[in-house]
Amino acid sequence: MAEGQRALAVYADECDPKTNPDCWHYKRRYFGGDDGIVFIDAESLEAMLSTNPEATHLRAEFATETMQLSIITRS
């Protein structure tokens, strides 16, 4: 990132501290005790999102060694 820029942080719906006062407990229960941070290359993400401009959510599915991203549209 360029000097002075901040990373964009995106939370799972259930783990957003602005909307769920129990977000820390939920996160620890389902994601474990680590920080839960996954860095995603912005250019790859922008390319994926441009295929569906109507998308409203990014879905992340985690396995032991992999992560699969997909975009979905919720009304």
Residue, then its C-alpha position, 0 to 999 in steps of 0.5 A: m500500500a502507498e504511504g498514508q493509505r489504510a487497508l479496507a477491513v471487511y467483517a463477516d456479517e456476524c463478526d462486525p463489531k458495529t452491528n453485533p455486540d457479541c462479535w468476539h465470542y462468535k468469532r472465537r467459536y466459529f473461527g478460532g482464537d487467531d486474528g482472523i485476518v486474510f489479505i486478498d489482492a485488490e486487483s483480483l477482487e476487483a476483477m471478480l466483482s466486475t463480472n457482476p456489478e449487482a453483487t451485494h456480498l462476498r462469500a468466503e469458504f474456508a478449508t484447511e489449506t484453501m479459501q474460495l471466494s464467490i460473489i452473490t446478490r441478495s435482495 
